[in-house]
Amino acid sequence: MTHVRLLAAVGCALVLAGCGRDADREQDREPPPVKDTAFGDMAGTMDKARAVQDTVDAHKNELDEQLKSQEGQSEP
């Protein structure tokens, strides 16, 4: 009977010791780059949106300048 308890205790200790090592390895690893994860497509989409916004802002600035120049010419 005591041999069974001893074997059960040793078995539990080995299982717990094995689990601890994997957790430490997981913690030491750096996460993969975003482009290699499921969120990679979303990150690329945001970059495209920023580029489009820059283009729109540049066009708006051009139109604002044209309006300012036209307003100055139409006054008597």
mmCIF file of the N, C-alpha and C atoms, coordinates in Angstrom:
data_MODEL
# 
_entry.id   MODEL 
# 
loop_
_atom_site.group_PDB 
_atom_site.id 
_atom_site.type_symbol 
_atom_site.label_atom_id 
_atom_site.label_alt_id 
_atom_site.label_comp_id 
_atom_site.label_asym_id 
_atom_site.label_entity_id 
_atom_site.label_seq_id 
_atom_site.pdbx_PDB_ins_code 
_atom_site.Cartn_x 
_atom_site.Cartn_y 
_atom_site.Cartn_z 
_atom_site.occupancy 
_atom_site.B_iso_or_equiv 
_atom_site.pdbx_formal_charge 
_atom_site.auth_seq_id 
_atom_site.auth_comp_id 
_atom_site.auth_asym_id 
_atom_site.auth_atom_id 
_atom_site.pdbx_PDB_model_num 
ATOM 1   N N  . MET A 1 1  ? 0.812   -1.192 0.000   1.00 0.00 ? 1  MET A N  1 
ATOM 2   C CA . MET A 1 1  ? 0.000   0.000  0.000   1.00 0.00 ? 1  MET A CA 1 
ATOM 3   C C  . MET A 1 1  ? 0.856   1.257  0.000   1.00 0.00 ? 1  MET A C  1 
ATOM 4   N N  . THR A 1 2  ? 1.942   1.253  0.769   1.00 0.00 ? 2  THR A N  1 
ATOM 5   C CA . THR A 1 2  ? 2.803   2.435  0.796   1.00 0.00 ? 2  THR A CA 1 
ATOM 6   C C  . THR A 1 2  ? 3.569   2.600  -0.513  1.00 0.00 ? 2  THR A C  1 
ATOM 7   N N  . HIS A 1 3  ? 3.827   1.488  -1.209  1.00 0.00 ? 3  HIS A N  1 
ATOM 8   C CA . HIS A 1 3  ? 4.503   1.567  -2.496  1.00 0.00 ? 3  HIS A CA 1 
ATOM 9   C C  . HIS A 1 3  ? 3.606   2.267  -3.525  1.00 0.00 ? 3  HIS A C  1 
ATOM 10  N N  . VAL A 1 4  ? 2.321   2.021  -3.454  1.00 0.00 ? 4  VAL A N  1 
ATOM 11  C CA . VAL A 1 4  ? 1.370   2.639  -4.375  1.00 0.00 ? 4  VAL A CA 1 
ATOM 12  C C  . VAL A 1 4  ? 1.329   4.145  -4.140  1.00 0.00 ? 4  VAL A C  1 
ATOM 13  N N  . ARG A 1 5  ? 1.298   4.554  -2.897  1.00 0.00 ? 5  ARG A N  1 
ATOM 14  C CA . ARG A 1 5  ? 1.293   5.983  -2.578  1.00 0.00 ? 5  ARG A CA 1 
ATOM 15  C C  . ARG A 1 5  ? 2.588   6.646  -3.020  1.00 0.00 ? 5  ARG A C  1 
ATOM 16  N N  . LEU A 1 6  ? 3.696   5.962  -2.807  1.00 0.00 ? 6  LEU A N  1 
ATOM 17  C CA . LEU A 1 6  ? 4.993   6.499  -3.207  1.00 0.00 ? 6  LEU A CA 1 
ATOM 18  C C  . LEU A 1 6  ? 5.066   6.659  -4.721  1.00 0.00 ? 6  LEU A C  1 
ATOM 19  N N  . LEU A 1 7  ? 4.599   5.653  -5.446  1.00 0.00 ? 7  LEU A N  1 
ATOM 20  C CA . LEU A 1 7  ? 4.586   5.741  -6.905  1.00 0.00 ? 7  LEU A CA 1 
ATOM 21  C C  . LEU A 1 7  ? 3.659   6.849  -7.393  1.00 0.00 ? 7  LEU A C  1 
ATOM 22  N N  . ALA A 1 8  ? 2.510   7.005  -6.762  1.00 0.00 ? 8  ALA A N  1 
ATOM 23  C CA . ALA A 1 8  ? 1.580   8.063  -7.139  1.00 0.00 ? 8  ALA A CA 1 
ATOM 24  C C  . ALA A 1 8  ? 2.190   9.441  -6.882  1.00 0.00 ? 8  ALA A C  1 
ATOM 25  N N  . ALA A 1 9  ? 2.872   9.593  -5.752  1.00 0.00 ? 9  ALA A N  1 
ATOM 26  C CA . ALA A 1 9  ? 3.509   10.871 -5.432  1.00 0.00 ? 9  ALA A CA 1 
ATOM 27  C C  . ALA A 1 9  ? 4.624   11.189 -6.416  1.00 0.00 ? 9  ALA A C  1 
ATOM 28  N N  . VAL A 1 10 ? 5.437   10.193 -6.763  1.00 0.00 ? 10 VAL A N  1 
ATOM 29  C CA . VAL A 1 10 ? 6.526   10.395 -7.719  1.00 0.00 ? 10 VAL A CA 1 
ATOM 30  C C  . VAL A 1 10 ? 5.951   10.729 -9.095  1.00 0.00 ? 10 VAL A C  1 
ATOM 31  N N  . GLY A 1 11 ? 4.893   10.055 -9.493  1.00 0.00 ? 11 GLY A N  1 
ATOM 32  C CA . GLY A 1 11 ? 4.258   10.323 -10.783 1.00 0.00 ? 11 GLY A CA 1 
ATOM 33  C C  . GLY A 1 11 ? 3.719   11.740 -10.856 1.00 0.00 ? 11 GLY A C  1 
ATOM 34  N N  . CYS A 1 12 ? 3.058   12.178 -9.794  1.00 0.00 ? 12 CYS A N  1 
ATOM 35  C CA . CYS A 1 12 ? 2.532   13.558 -9.762  1.00 0.00 ? 12 CYS A CA 1 
ATOM 36  C C  . CYS A 1 12 ? 3.666   14.570 -9.817  1.00 0.00 ? 12 CYS A C  1 
ATOM 37  N N  . ALA A 1 13 ? 4.740   14.290 -9.104  1.00 0.00 ? 13 ALA A N  1 
ATOM 38  C CA . ALA A 1 13 ? 5.879   15.212 -9.096  1.00 0.00 ? 13 ALA A CA 1 
ATOM 39  C C  . ALA A 1 13 ? 6.493   15.319 -10.494 1.00 0.00 ? 13 ALA A C  1 
ATOM 40  N N  . LEU A 1 14 ? 6.603   14.199 -11.198 1.00 0.00 ? 14 LEU A N  1 
ATOM 41  C CA . LEU A 1 14 ? 7.165   14.226 -12.547 1.00 0.00 ? 14 LEU A CA 1 
ATOM 42  C C  . LEU A 1 14 ? 6.260   14.998 -13.516 1.00 0.00 ? 14 LEU A C  1 
ATOM 43  N N  . VAL A 1 15 ? 4.968   14.801 -13.384 1.00 0.00 ? 15 VAL A N  1 
ATOM 44  C CA . VAL A 1 15 ? 4.034   15.525 -14.261 1.00 0.00 ? 15 VAL A CA 1 
ATOM 45  C C  . VAL A 1 15 ? 4.130   17.021 -14.015 1.00 0.00 ? 15 VAL A C  1 
ATOM 46  N N  . LEU A 1 16 ? 4.138   17.421 -12.760 1.00 0.00 ? 16 LEU A N  1 
ATOM 47  C CA . LEU A 1 16 ? 4.229   18.846 -12.445 1.00 0.00 ? 16 LEU A CA 1 
ATOM 48  C C  . LEU A 1 16 ? 5.567   19.438 -12.863 1.00 0.00 ? 16 LEU A C  1 
ATOM 49  N N  . ALA A 1 17 ? 6.635   18.697 -12.710 1.00 0.00 ? 17 ALA A N  1 
ATOM 50  C CA . ALA A 1 17 ? 7.956   19.190 -13.114 1.00 0.00 ? 17 ALA A CA 1 
ATOM 51  C C  . ALA A 1 17 ? 8.022   19.357 -14.631 1.00 0.00 ? 17 ALA A C  1 
ATOM 52  N N  . GLY A 1 18 ? 7.422   18.450 -15.366 1.00 0.00 ? 18 GLY A N  1 
ATOM 53  C CA . GLY A 1 18 ? 7.412   18.545 -16.820 1.00 0.00 ? 18 GLY A CA 1 
ATOM 54  C C  . GLY A 1 18 ? 6.614   19.731 -17.320 1.00 0.00 ? 18 GLY A C  1 
ATOM 55  N N  . CYS A 1 19 ? 5.534   20.049 -16.668 1.00 0.00 ? 19 CYS A N  1 
ATOM 56  C CA . CYS A 1 19 ? 4.710   21.183 -17.077 1.00 0.00 ? 19 CYS A CA 1 
ATOM 57  C C  . CYS A 1 19 ? 5.419   22.500 -16.826 1.00 0.00 ? 19 CYS A C  1 
ATOM 58  N N  . GLY A 1 20 ? 6.165   22.597 -15.771 1.00 0.00 ? 20 GLY A N  1 
ATOM 59  C CA . GLY A 1 20 ? 6.854   23.842 -15.433 1.00 0.00 ? 20 GLY A CA 1 
ATOM 60  C C  . GLY A 1 20 ? 7.891   24.232 -16.451 1.00 0.00 ? 20 GLY A C  1 
ATOM 61  N N  . ARG A 1 21 ? 8.586   23.299 -17.021 1.00 0.00 ? 21 ARG A N  1 
ATOM 62  C CA . ARG A 1 21 ? 9.636   23.615 -17.993 1.00 0.00 ? 21 ARG A CA 1 
ATOM 63  C C  . ARG A 1 21 ? 9.062   24.210 -19.266 1.00 0.00 ? 21 ARG A C  1 
ATOM 64  N N  . ASP A 1 22 ? 7.945   23.699 -19.749 1.00 0.00 ? 22 ASP A N  1 
ATOM 65  C CA . ASP A 1 22 ? 7.343   24.236 -20.966 1.00 0.00 ? 22 ASP A CA 1 
ATOM 66  C C  . ASP A 1 22 ? 6.876   25.660 -20.759 1.00 0.00 ? 22 ASP A C  1 
ATOM 67  N N  . ALA A 1 23 ? 6.330   25.961 -19.614 1.00 0.00 ? 23 ALA A N  1 
ATOM 68  C CA . ALA A 1 23 ? 5.855   27.315 -19.332 1.00 0.00 ? 23 ALA A CA 1 
ATOM 69  C C  . ALA A 1 23 ? 7.019   28.298 -19.329 1.00 0.00 ? 23 ALA A C  1 
ATOM 70  N N  . ASP A 1 24 ? 8.163   27.876 -18.779 1.00 0.00 ? 24 ASP A N  1 
ATOM 71  C CA . ASP A 1 24 ? 9.329   28.749 -18.772 1.00 0.00 ? 24 ASP A CA 1 
ATOM 72  C C  . ASP A 1 24 ? 9.829   28.997 -20.196 1.00 0.00 ? 24 ASP A C  1 
ATOM 73  N N  . ARG A 1 25 ? 9.818   27.999 -21.022 1.00 0.00 ? 25 ARG A N  1 
ATOM 74  C CA . ARG A 1 25 ? 10.261  28.164 -22.407 1.00 0.00 ? 25 ARG A CA 1 
ATOM 75  C C  . ARG A 1 25 ? 9.334   29.102 -23.163 1.00 0.00 ? 25 ARG A C  1 
ATOM 76  N N  . GLU A 1 26 ? 8.044   28.960 -22.954 1.00 0.00 ? 26 GLU A N  1 
ATOM 77  C CA . GLU A 1 26 ? 7.069   29.826 -23.613 1.00 0.00 ? 26 GLU A CA 1 
ATOM 78  C C  . GLU A 1 26 ? 7.302   31.282 -23.237 1.00 0.00 ? 26 GLU A C  1 
ATOM 79  N N  . GLN A 1 27 ? 7.651   31.519 -21.987 1.00 0.00 ? 27 GLN A N  1 
ATOM 80  C CA . GLN A 1 27 ? 7.832   32.869 -21.495 1.00 0.00 ? 27 GLN A CA 1 
ATOM 81  C C  . GLN A 1 27 ? 9.098   33.492 -22.080 1.00 0.00 ? 27 GLN A C  1 
ATOM 82  N N  . ASP A 1 28 ? 10.139  32.706 -22.315 1.00 0.00 ? 28 ASP A N  1 
ATOM 83  C CA . ASP A 1 28 ? 11.402  33.222 -22.801 1.00 0.00 ? 28 ASP A CA 1 
ATOM 84  C C  . ASP A 1 28 ? 11.376  33.535 -24.298 1.00 0.00 ? 28 ASP A C  1 
ATOM 85  N N  . ARG A 1 29 ? 10.486  32.915 -25.014 1.00 0.00 ? 29 ARG A N  1 
ATOM 86  C CA . ARG A 1 29 ? 10.417  33.157 -26.452 1.00 0.00 ? 29 ARG A CA 1 
ATOM 87  C C  . ARG A 1 29 ? 9.803   34.518 -26.742 1.00 0.00 ? 29 ARG A C  1 
ATOM 88  N N  . GLU A 1 30 ? 10.291  35.165 -27.791 1.00 0.00 ? 30 GLU A N  1 
ATOM 89  C CA . GLU A 1 30 ? 9.688   36.416 -28.226 1.00 0.00 ? 30 GLU A CA 1 
ATOM 90  C C  . GLU A 1 30 ? 8.517   36.088 -29.143 1.00 0.00 ? 30 GLU A C  1 
ATOM 91  N N  . PRO A 1 31 ? 7.499   36.924 -29.159 1.00 0.00 ? 31 PRO A N  1 
ATOM 92  C CA . PRO A 1 31 ? 6.360   36.651 -30.031 1.00 0.00 ? 31 PRO A CA 1 
ATOM 93  C C  . PRO A 1 31 ? 6.766   36.815 -31.500 1.00 0.00 ? 31 PRO A C  1 
ATOM 94  N N  . PRO A 1 32 ? 6.078   36.124 -32.397 1.00 0.00 ? 32 PRO A N  1 
ATOM 95  C CA . PRO A 1 32 ? 6.410   36.250 -33.818 1.00 0.00 ? 32 PRO A CA 1 
ATOM 96  C C  . PRO A 1 32 ? 6.023   37.634 -34.330 1.00 0.00 ? 32 PRO A C  1 
ATOM 97  N N  . PRO A 1 33 ? 6.598   38.058 -35.447 1.00 0.00 ? 33 PRO A N  1 
ATOM 98  C CA . PRO A 1 33 ? 6.202   39.343 -36.026 1.00 0.00 ? 33 PRO A CA 1 
ATOM 99  C C  . PRO A 1 33 ? 4.711   39.338 -36.351 1.00 0.00 ? 33 PRO A C  1 
ATOM 100 N N  . VAL A 1 34 ? 4.093   40.495 -36.298 1.00 0.00 ? 34 VAL A N  1 
ATOM 101 C CA . VAL A 1 34 ? 2.645   40.600 -36.509 1.00 0.00 ? 34 VAL A CA 1 
ATOM 102 C C  . VAL A 1 34 ? 2.253   40.070 -37.880 1.00 0.00 ? 34 VAL A C  1 
ATOM 103 N N  . LYS A 1 35 ? 3.086   40.312 -38.889 1.00 0.00 ? 35 LYS A N  1 
ATOM 104 C CA . LYS A 1 35 ? 2.722   39.873 -40.245 1.00 0.00 ? 35 LYS A CA 1 
ATOM 105 C C  . LYS A 1 35 ? 2.636   38.355 -40.355 1.00 0.00 ? 35 LYS A C  1 
ATOM 106 N N  . ASP A 1 36 ? 3.258   37.614 -39.428 1.00 0.00 ? 36 ASP A N  1 
ATOM 107 C CA . ASP A 1 36 ? 3.218   36.157 -39.454 1.00 0.00 ? 36 ASP A CA 1 
ATOM 108 C C  . ASP A 1 36 ? 2.102   35.576 -38.594 1.00 0.00 ? 36 ASP A C  1 
ATOM 109 N N  . THR A 1 37 ? 1.252   36.411 -38.045 1.00 0.00 ? 37 THR A N  1 
ATOM 110 C CA . THR A 1 37 ? 0.158   35.939 -37.198 1.00 0.00 ? 37 THR A CA 1 
ATOM 111 C C  . THR A 1 37 ? -1.173  36.116 -37.915 1.00 0.00 ? 37 THR A C  1 
ATOM 112 N N  . ALA A 1 38 ? -2.232  35.787 -37.236 1.00 0.00 ? 38 ALA A N  1 
ATOM 113 C CA . ALA A 1 38 ? -3.571  35.946 -37.806 1.00 0.00 ? 38 ALA A CA 1 
ATOM 114 C C  . ALA A 1 38 ? -3.927  37.415 -37.995 1.00 0.00 ? 38 ALA A C  1 
ATOM 115 N N  . PHE A 1 39 ? -3.211  38.312 -37.325 1.00 0.00 ? 39 PHE A N  1 
ATOM 116 C CA . PHE A 1 39 ? -3.500  39.740 -37.417 1.00 0.00 ? 39 PHE A CA 1 
ATOM 117 C C  . PHE A 1 39 ? -2.696  40.422 -38.517 1.00 0.00 ? 39 PHE A C  1 
ATOM 118 N N  . GLY A 1 40 ? -1.915  39.674 -39.274 1.00 0.00 ? 40 GLY A N  1 
ATOM 119 C CA . GLY A 1 40 ? -1.074  40.241 -40.317 1.00 0.00 ? 40 GLY A CA 1 
ATOM 120 C C  . GLY A 1 40 ? -1.857  40.994 -41.376 1.00 0.00 ? 40 GLY A C  1 
ATOM 121 N N  . ASP A 1 41 ? -2.982  40.437 -41.798 1.00 0.00 ? 41 ASP A N  1 
ATOM 122 C CA . ASP A 1 41 ? -3.806  41.103 -42.814 1.00 0.00 ? 41 ASP A CA 1 
ATOM 123 C C  . ASP A 1 41 ? -4.342  42.430 -42.304 1.00 0.00 ? 41 ASP A C  1 
ATOM 124 N N  . MET A 1 42 ? -4.730  42.464 -41.034 1.00 0.00 ? 42 MET A N  1 
ATOM 125 C CA . MET A 1 42 ? -5.257  43.706 -40.477 1.00 0.00 ? 42 MET A CA 1 
ATOM 126 C C  . MET A 1 42 ? -4.178  44.776 -40.368 1.00 0.00 ? 42 MET A C  1 
ATOM 127 N N  . ALA A 1 43 ? -2.968  44.379 -40.039 1.00 0.00 ? 43 ALA A N  1 
ATOM 128 C CA . ALA A 1 43 ? -1.871  45.348 -39.935 1.00 0.00 ? 43 ALA A CA 1 
ATOM 129 C C  . ALA A 1 43 ? -1.571  45.931 -41.313 1.00 0.00 ? 43 ALA A C  1 
ATOM 130 N N  . GLY A 1 44 ? -1.587  45.106 -42.337 1.00 0.00 ? 44 GLY A N  1 
ATOM 131 C CA . GLY A 1 44 ? -1.374  45.595 -43.695 1.00 0.00 ? 44 GLY A CA 1 
ATOM 132 C C  . GLY A 1 44 ? -2.476  46.526 -44.142 1.00 0.00 ? 44 GLY A C  1 
ATOM 133 N N  . THR A 1 45 ? -3.693  46.251 -43.753 1.00 0.00 ? 45 THR A N  1 
ATOM 134 C CA . THR A 1 45 ? -4.831  47.094 -44.091 1.00 0.00 ? 45 THR A CA 1 
ATOM 135 C C  . THR A 1 45 ? -4.674  48.467 -43.468 1.00 0.00 ? 45 THR A C  1 
ATOM 136 N N  . MET A 1 46 ? -4.213  48.521 -42.236 1.00 0.00 ? 46 MET A N  1 
ATOM 137 C CA . MET A 1 46 ? -4.020  49.805 -41.565 1.00 0.00 ? 46 MET A CA 1 
ATOM 138 C C  . MET A 1 46 ? -2.930  50.620 -42.259 1.00 0.00 ? 46 MET A C  1 
ATOM 139 N N  . ASP A 1 47 ? -1.873  49.963 -42.714 1.00 0.00 ? 47 ASP A N  1 
ATOM 140 C CA . ASP A 1 47 ? -0.816  50.671 -43.429 1.00 0.00 ? 47 ASP A CA 1 
ATOM 141 C C  . ASP A 1 47 ? -1.354  51.266 -44.735 1.00 0.00 ? 47 ASP A C  1 
ATOM 142 N N  . LYS A 1 48 ? -2.179  50.497 -45.431 1.00 0.00 ? 48 LYS A N  1 
ATOM 143 C CA . LYS A 1 48 ? -2.777  50.999 -46.671 1.00 0.00 ? 48 LYS A CA 1 
ATOM 144 C C  . LYS A 1 48 ? -3.687  52.183 -46.389 1.00 0.00 ? 48 LYS A C  1 
ATOM 145 N N  . ALA A 1 49 ? -4.462  52.094 -45.311 1.00 0.00 ? 49 ALA A N  1 
ATOM 146 C CA . ALA A 1 49 ? -5.371  53.187 -44.957 1.00 0.00 ? 49 ALA A CA 1 
ATOM 147 C C  . ALA A 1 49 ? -4.596  54.458 -44.626 1.00 0.00 ? 49 ALA A C  1 
ATOM 148 N N  . ARG A 1 50 ? -3.475  54.327 -43.937 1.00 0.00 ? 50 ARG A N  1 
ATOM 149 C CA . ARG A 1 50 ? -2.653  55.506 -43.623 1.00 0.00 ? 50 ARG A CA 1 
ATOM 150 C C  . ARG A 1 50 ? -2.107  56.146 -44.898 1.00 0.00 ? 50 ARG A C  1 
ATOM 151 N N  . ALA A 1 51 ? -1.693  55.313 -45.848 1.00 0.00 ? 51 ALA A N  1 
ATOM 152 C CA . ALA A 1 51 ? -1.168  55.842 -47.109 1.00 0.00 ? 51 ALA A CA 1 
ATOM 153 C C  . ALA A 1 51 ? -2.263  56.570 -47.878 1.00 0.00 ? 51 ALA A C  1 
ATOM 154 N N  . VAL A 1 52 ? -3.458  56.033 -47.902 1.00 0.00 ? 52 VAL A N  1 
ATOM 155 C CA . VAL A 1 52 ? -4.575  56.683 -48.579 1.00 0.00 ? 52 VAL A CA 1 
ATOM 156 C C  . VAL A 1 52 ? -4.911  57.996 -47.886 1.00 0.00 ? 52 VAL A C  1 
ATOM 157 N N  . GLN A 1 53 ? -4.888  58.006 -46.571 1.00 0.00 ? 53 GLN A N  1 
ATOM 158 C CA . GLN A 1 53 ? -5.196  59.231 -45.835 1.00 0.00 ? 53 GLN A CA 1 
ATOM 159 C C  . GLN A 1 53 ? -4.173  60.319 -46.147 1.00 0.00 ? 53 GLN A C  1 
ATOM 160 N N  . ASP A 1 54 ? -2.910  59.959 -46.291 1.00 0.00 ? 54 ASP A N  1 
ATOM 161 C CA . ASP A 1 54 ? -1.884  60.937 -46.665 1.00 0.00 ? 54 ASP A CA 1 
ATOM 162 C C  . ASP A 1 54 ? -2.182  61.537 -48.034 1.00 0.00 ? 54 ASP A C  1 
ATOM 163 N N  . THR A 1 55 ? -2.607  60.704 -48.973 1.00 0.00 ? 55 THR A N  1 
ATOM 164 C CA . THR A 1 55 ? -2.947  61.184 -50.304 1.00 0.00 ? 55 THR A CA 1 
ATOM 165 C C  . THR A 1 55 ? -4.141  62.122 -50.251 1.00 0.00 ? 55 THR A C  1 
ATOM 166 N N  . VAL A 1 56 ? -5.151  61.762 -49.490 1.00 0.00 ? 56 VAL A N  1 
ATOM 167 C CA . VAL A 1 56 ? -6.352  62.591 -49.362 1.00 0.00 ? 56 VAL A CA 1 
ATOM 168 C C  . VAL A 1 56 ? -5.997  63.932 -48.715 1.00 0.00 ? 56 VAL A C  1 
ATOM 169 N N  . ASP A 1 57 ? -5.171  63.908 -47.690 1.00 0.00 ? 57 ASP A N  1 
ATOM 170 C CA . ASP A 1 57 ? -4.768  65.149 -47.029 1.00 0.00 ? 57 ASP A CA 1 
ATOM 171 C C  . ASP A 1 57 ? -3.996  66.060 -47.978 1.00 0.00 ? 57 ASP A C  1 
ATOM 172 N N  . ALA A 1 58 ? -3.117  65.483 -48.790 1.00 0.00 ? 58 ALA A N  1 
ATOM 173 C CA . ALA A 1 58 ? -2.356  66.280 -49.751 1.00 0.00 ? 58 ALA A CA 1 
ATOM 174 C C  . ALA A 1 58 ? -3.287  66.921 -50.773 1.00 0.00 ? 58 ALA A C  1 
ATOM 175 N N  . HIS A 1 59 ? -4.270  66.164 -51.252 1.00 0.00 ? 59 HIS A N  1 
ATOM 176 C CA . HIS A 1 59 ? -5.231  66.699 -52.216 1.00 0.00 ? 59 HIS A CA 1 
ATOM 177 C C  . HIS A 1 59 ? -6.067  67.810 -51.582 1.00 0.00 ? 59 HIS A C  1 
ATOM 178 N N  . LYS A 1 60 ? -6.471  67.631 -50.344 1.00 0.00 ? 60 LYS A N  1 
ATOM 179 C CA . LYS A 1 60 ? -7.247  68.654 -49.641 1.00 0.00 ? 60 LYS A CA 1 
ATOM 180 C C  . LYS A 1 60 ? -6.431  69.939 -49.497 1.00 0.00 ? 60 LYS A C  1 
ATOM 181 N N  . ASN A 1 61 ? -5.161  69.804 -49.156 1.00 0.00 ? 61 ASN A N  1 
ATOM 182 C CA . ASN A 1 61 ? -4.307  70.984 -49.028 1.00 0.00 ? 61 ASN A CA 1 
ATOM 183 C C  . ASN A 1 61 ? -4.179  71.725 -50.353 1.00 0.00 ? 61 ASN A C  1 
ATOM 184 N N  . GLU A 1 62 ? -4.070  70.988 -51.454 1.00 0.00 ? 62 GLU A N  1 
ATOM 185 C CA . GLU A 1 62 ? -4.010  71.614 -52.775 1.00 0.00 ? 62 GLU A CA 1 
ATOM 186 C C  . GLU A 1 62 ? -5.290  72.381 -53.073 1.00 0.00 ? 62 GLU A C  1 
ATOM 187 N N  . LEU A 1 63 ? -6.423  71.761 -52.782 1.00 0.00 ? 63 LEU A N  1 
ATOM 188 C CA . LEU A 1 63 ? -7.709  72.436 -53.021 1.00 0.00 ? 63 LEU A CA 1 
ATOM 189 C C  . LEU A 1 63 ? -7.863  73.672 -52.148 1.00 0.00 ? 63 LEU A C  1 
ATOM 190 N N  . ASP A 1 64 ? -7.423  73.584 -50.901 1.00 0.00 ? 64 ASP A N  1 
ATOM 191 C CA . ASP A 1 64 ? -7.496  74.750 -50.008 1.00 0.00 ? 64 ASP A CA 1 
ATOM 192 C C  . ASP A 1 64 ? -6.661  75.906 -50.554 1.00 0.00 ? 64 ASP A C  1 
ATOM 193 N N  . GLU A 1 65 ? -5.478  75.592 -51.059 1.00 0.00 ? 65 GLU A N  1 
ATOM 194 C CA . GLU A 1 65 ? -4.620  76.628 -51.627 1.00 0.00 ? 65 GLU A CA 1 
ATOM 195 C C  . GLU A 1 65 ? -5.265  77.253 -52.861 1.00 0.00 ? 65 GLU A C  1 
ATOM 196 N N  . GLN A 1 66 ? -5.883  76.437 -53.711 1.00 0.00 ? 66 GLN A N  1 
ATOM 197 C CA . GLN A 1 66 ? -6.564  76.962 -54.895 1.00 0.00 ? 66 GLN A CA 1 
ATOM 198 C C  . GLN A 1 66 ? -7.720  77.863 -54.500 1.00 0.00 ? 66 GLN A C  1 
ATOM 199 N N  . LEU A 1 67 ? -8.490  77.459 -53.492 1.00 0.00 ? 67 LEU A N  1 
ATOM 200 C CA . LEU A 1 67 ? -9.602  78.296 -53.039 1.00 0.00 ? 67 LEU A CA 1 
ATOM 201 C C  . LEU A 1 67 ? -9.108  79.631 -52.485 1.00 0.00 ? 67 LEU A C  1 
ATOM 202 N N  . LYS A 1 68 ? -8.027  79.594 -51.716 1.00 0.00 ? 68 LYS A N  1 
ATOM 203 C CA . LYS A 1 68 ? -7.477  80.836 -51.158 1.00 0.00 ? 68 LYS A CA 1 
ATOM 204 C C  . LYS A 1 68 ? -7.009  81.772 -52.267 1.00 0.00 ? 68 LYS A C  1 
ATOM 205 N N  . SER A 1 69 ? -6.372  81.208 -53.283 1.00 0.00 ? 69 SER A N  1 
ATOM 206 C CA . SER A 1 69 ? -5.885  82.060 -54.368 1.00 0.00 ? 69 SER A CA 1 
ATOM 207 C C  . SER A 1 69 ? -7.043  82.628 -55.184 1.00 0.00 ? 69 SER A C  1 
ATOM 208 N N  . GLN A 1 70 ? -8.098  81.875 -55.396 1.00 0.00 ? 70 GLN A N  1 
ATOM 209 C CA . GLN A 1 70 ? -9.246  82.345 -56.137 1.00 0.00 ? 70 GLN A CA 1 
ATOM 210 C C  . GLN A 1 70 ? -10.046 83.385 -55.354 1.00 0.00 ? 70 GLN A C  1 
ATOM 211 N N  . GLU A 1 71 ? -10.127 83.212 -54.049 1.00 0.00 ? 71 GLU A N  1 
ATOM 212 C CA . GLU A 1 71 ? -10.838 84.186 -53.224 1.00 0.00 ? 71 GLU A CA 1 
ATOM 213 C C  . GLU A 1 71 ? -10.118 85.534 -53.264 1.00 0.00 ? 71 GLU A C  1 
ATOM 214 N N  . GLY A 1 72 ? -8.833  85.510 -53.281 1.00 0.00 ? 72 GLY A N  1 
ATOM 215 C CA . GLY A 1 72 ? -8.068  86.745 -53.319 1.00 0.00 ? 72 GLY A CA 1 
ATOM 216 C C  . GLY A 1 72 ? -8.191  87.454 -54.653 1.00 0.00 ? 72 GLY A C  1 
ATOM 217 N N  . GLN A 1 73 ? -8.387  86.723 -55.757 1.00 0.00 ? 73 GLN A N  1 
ATOM 218 C CA . GLN A 1 73 ? -8.497  87.331 -57.094 1.00 0.00 ? 73 GLN A CA 1 
ATOM 219 C C  . GLN A 1 73 ? -9.878  87.890 -57.334 1.00 0.00 ? 73 GLN A C  1 
ATOM 220 N N  . SER A 1 74 ? -10.934 87.338 -56.737 1.00 0.00 ? 74 SER A N  1 
ATOM 221 C CA . SER A 1 74 ? -12.290 87.764 -57.048 1.00 0.00 ? 74 SER A CA 1 
ATOM 222 C C  . SER A 1 74 ? -12.711 89.011 -56.272 1.00 0.00 ? 74 SER A C  1 
ATOM 223 N N  . GLU A 1 75 ? -11.963 89.400 -55.260 1.00 0.00 ? 75 GLU A N  1 
ATOM 224 C CA . GLU A 1 75 ? -12.325 90.594 -54.486 1.00 0.00 ? 75 GLU A CA 1 
ATOM 225 C C  . GLU A 1 75 ? -11.961 91.840 -55.282 1.00 0.00 ? 75 GLU A C  1 
ATOM 226 N N  . PRO A 1 76 ? -12.795 92.914 -55.216 1.00 0.00 ? 76 PRO A N  1 
ATOM 227 C CA . PRO A 1 76 ? -12.529 94.147 -56.004 1.00 0.00 ? 76 PRO A CA 1 
ATOM 228 C C  . PRO A 1 76 ? -11.383 94.962 -55.481 1.00 0.00 ? 76 PRO A C  1 
# 
